[in-house]
Structures are given as C-alpha cells and as structure tokens.
Amino acid sequence: MKYGQRTFIFTFLFIPVLVYVVFVAVPYLTSMAVAFFFPQVMSAIIVGVLWSFVYHPTIGMLNGFLGILGVSSMKSFPWLGDPNTVFGAILAVTVWQAVGFYMVLFITGMESIPPHFYEAAKLDGANSIVMFIQITIPMLWESIRTAIVFLALGAMDMYAIVMIMTNGSGGPSRAADVVPRYMVEAAFQNGEWGYATAMAVVLMLIILILSILSLRFTQRETLEF
C-alpha cells in the first residue's frame, strides 16, 4: 500500500536527517539551545499553520526570501501544492520541530562525559572525529538507544502535521499521505471502520516490533565512568 510505503519513507528519512542535524550541526550552537528547543513546546497544529504561511506561494516568507535573492522562477512556487516538493517540505518541518528535544538530550549527555577522556585522547593525537566516534558515541549510547525508539514512534505518527499542512487531503495526488491520516479518512469519511481498525492494529504491531528490534540490536555493554 502506497500510504504504508510513504510512512516508512518518512521514518527512514526523518531519523538520519535529524540525527545528522543534532550531531553535526547543532553541537556548535549549544548557546542557542533554548531557541532550538522552543519549537518542541509548540503544538503540531500551531507548527503546521505557521509553516503553511511560510510555504504560501504568494505571501509566504520562503518565496519572499527567494525573490529577494533574485530567484524569480521560485517567486510564487507552491511548495505544498506540488507533488514533487510537498513531501520534502513537510519532512523539513518535522525535523525543525523535533531537533530541540534531541539536541537537549544529547548535549546533556555530552556535558556529563568527564573532560579528562578528551584530554587524554588529544595527548594520544586523536582528532575531533576520532574522539566523537571513540568517546562521545559510546558514552551516549543509552541516550541514543532511547532516542531511536522515540524517533521511530514520532516518525510513524505524522498525522497531525500532514493533516494541517495539506488541509486534510494528504497533499496533491496524496504525495505526502501517511497511514494514520488515511486511517482516519477510511473510518470517519468513508465509514470503513473494519478496514481502519485493521490498519491501526497492523501499525501498532509494526511500531512494537520496530521498538523491540531497535532495542535488541543496539544493546551493548554500558560504559561506566
């Protein structure tokens, strides 16, 4: 089913993109932690409405900014009205909203790592990449395992943000539709309660299996210091 495929695409794109942003970009901006965490306290409805205006083809901030830069071809581009861009546009919003929580989670863990570990590694000639792989990641492994489960759960449930930003349609040609939104449509609009219930049960089982597998295959000996 294409909605299930798109839900999994959301999941497997959302996780690596968010992890990259947190681990590579955000640690250099720890002084702005509050600013990055602020979207996390906003409801999905507010976020969806806010970014719907940002992506608006005529009065949106994004197209206005592109117009200032001289990109005339994108001046009135319908980001949420084009099947080729609506998926990426919504994915970017979900990463923007979620990055604050995981940034705080990992930065808190990083601050608890004894600095003498890094000092000893520097004396041995290790660079920042080696220290990140050999010290930071192992010391944060339990936080990473927890984050993976939360990421999978969040990425599988894209109902609210997709519903708001696509006006309940799943986007043009349903290009951004996901299982939870389609499930609600089947139940409350089409009256297919049995079909919707079956989808809900299958989705629950998939999330449960993914959570168990992620915890099982990421299990390793806890490092103590």
Secondary structure, DSSP 4 states (H G I P E B T S, - for coil): -HHHHHHHHHHHHHHHHHHHIIIIIGGGGGGGHHHHHGGGGS-HHHHHHHHHHHT-TTT-HHHHHHHHTT-GGGTT--TTT-TTTHHHHHHHHHHHHHHHHHHHHHHHHHHTS-HHHHHHHHHTT--HHHHIIIIIHHHTHHHHHHHHHHHHHHHH--HHHHHHHTTTTTSGGGTT--HHHHHHIIIIIS--HHHHHHHHHHHHHHHHHHHHHHHHHT--PPP--
